[in-house]
Amino acid sequence: MKHIGLIALLLTTTLLAACEQKPYKPPVPVTEPDKSATKLFEPQRDALDKAKGVEKALEQAAEAQNKAMEKAGQ
């Protein structure tokens, strides 16, 4: 008889725990992205563009030097 009472208690506890209501979460309002957020990485982008420009200038200088060396070698 003790086991039947224990089983009934466990079953009741399990059923009550399964029927527990979940807390209500209100929907998150949709907001437009902040315009200042796009300016957040602007300095880094500018620095990257400047570095790419320097790289192109170095490549052109290297090409010019190679052409000058070829002309001098002939």
C-alpha positions as CSV (number, residue, x, y, z in Angstrom):
1,M,0.0,0.0,0.0
2,K,2.9,2.4,0.7
3,H,4.1,2.0,-2.9
4,I,0.7,2.9,-4.3
5,G,0.5,6.1,-2.3
6,L,4.1,7.0,-3.4
7,I,3.3,6.3,-7.0
8,A,0.1,8.3,-6.8
9,L,2.0,11.2,-5.2
10,L,4.8,11.1,-7.9
11,L,2.2,10.9,-10.7
12,T,0.3,13.9,-9.3
13,T,3.4,15.9,-8.9
14,T,4.5,15.1,-12.4
15,L,1.2,16.0,-13.9
16,L,1.1,19.3,-12.0
17,A,4.6,20.2,-13.1
18,A,3.7,19.4,-16.7
19,C,0.7,21.7,-16.6
20,E,2.7,24.6,-15.3
21,Q,2.1,27.8,-17.3
22,K,5.0,29.3,-19.1
23,P,5.7,33.0,-18.4
24,Y,4.2,35.3,-21.0
25,K,6.8,37.0,-23.2
26,P,5.5,40.1,-25.1
27,P,6.5,40.4,-28.7
28,V,9.6,42.4,-29.4
29,P,8.8,45.7,-31.2
30,V,10.3,46.1,-34.7
31,T,12.6,49.0,-34.9
32,E,14.5,50.5,-37.8
33,P,18.3,50.3,-37.6
34,D,20.0,53.4,-36.1
35,K,21.5,55.6,-38.7
36,S,24.5,56.3,-36.4
37,A,25.3,52.6,-36.4
38,T,26.3,52.8,-40.0
39,K,28.9,55.4,-39.1
40,L,30.3,53.2,-36.4
41,F,33.0,51.6,-38.6
42,E,33.4,54.5,-40.9
43,P,37.0,55.4,-39.7
44,Q,38.1,51.8,-40.2
45,R,36.6,51.7,-43.7
46,D,38.4,54.9,-44.6
47,A,41.7,53.6,-43.3
48,L,41.2,50.4,-45.3
49,D,40.5,52.3,-48.5
50,K,43.5,54.5,-47.9
51,A,45.7,51.3,-47.4
52,K,44.3,49.8,-50.6
53,G,45.3,53.0,-52.4
54,V,48.8,52.9,-51.1
55,E,49.0,49.3,-52.1
56,K,48.1,50.2,-55.7
57,A,50.6,53.0,-55.7
58,L,53.3,50.6,-54.6
59,E,52.4,48.0,-57.2
60,Q,52.6,50.7,-59.9
61,A,56.0,51.9,-58.7
62,A,57.3,48.3,-58.7
63,E,56.1,47.8,-62.2
64,A,57.7,51.0,-63.3
65,Q,61.0,50.0,-61.6
66,N,60.9,46.6,-63.3
67,K,60.3,48.2,-66.7
68,A,63.2,50.6,-66.1
69,M,65.5,47.7,-65.1
70,E,64.5,45.7,-68.3
71,K,65.3,48.8,-70.5
72,A,68.6,49.3,-68.8
73,G,69.5,45.6,-69.2
74,Q,69.0,45.6,-73.0
